[in-house]
Amino acid sequence: MLRCVGIRSETHDVKTFSFRAEHHGKPTLFFHKPGQFVTIRLAHEGQLVLRSYTIASSPSQPFTLQMTTKRDPKGLVSRFMHDHFSVGDFLPIHGPGGRFNLIDVKPRNNVLMLSGGSGITPLMSMLRYLNDTCEASHRITFLHAARTPADIIFRQELDLIAARTGATVGFICQSAAEEGMDQGFLTRDILLSRVPQVLDHTVLCCGPAPFMNAMKSILRDAGFDLPALGATVIQS
């Protein structure tokens, strides 16, 4: 059982919910691997509704857990979270779970993170973990695709981590791209211009289905042997 201790807006339709794990009313540690998800359990009109959300926070801060969710106008749980959930409310969950995580992957020193839209959350958990644990051996390139600059989730934090650690961060916006950003979609040319030696990287990729399909096609053309489905770990 999680108790909400904070809510903040990331963009016009994305919020981060901060929780404290409790057992019999007392704070407890919550252990997970960076990139894993939990499953929310809600009762709605007499039916049990299950939805899985990635943990956006790092396991290096085990007394808190954060979920960053985008409000889907047709989404039952995301609408409830955005419109009716408040600080102090409790949320029953199951988990954590998921093989798409930084511990099981054991990435190379060169890591390329590719995210689209709200698919940024598992990669942000991984990046925060590497930042918190001072994993200086990893050279990280983080490319995020969004509709507009106003839709970029965690933009300020990404810029801060880049300035502090030397990680390379790039943004690709479909429209209204600012100076230093690429405009349009994340294409093969953009990817290779940002990461010329892409085959020397472990690629961690997450986003909506069209984004994932496009990235897999690009990486396959670049010479990677790709897994078939899901949030993806790619190594040559």
Salt bridges, closest charged atoms under 4 A:
GLU10 OE2 - ARG8 NE 2.84
ASP13 OD1 - HIS12 NE2 3.74
ASP13 OD2 - LYS70 NZ 3.99
GLU22 OE2 - ARG3 NE 2.82
GLU22 OE2 - ARG20 NH2 3.13
GLU45 OE2 - HIS44 NE2 3.69
ASP83 OD2 - ARG71 NH2 2.81
ASP104 OD1 - LYS33 NZ 3.09
GLU135 OE1 - HIS138 ND1 3.93
ASP151 OD1 - HIS12 NE2 2.88
GLU157 OE1 - ARG128 NH2 2.65
GLU178 OE1 - ARG155 NH2 2.64
ASP182 OD2 - ARG194 NH2 2.84
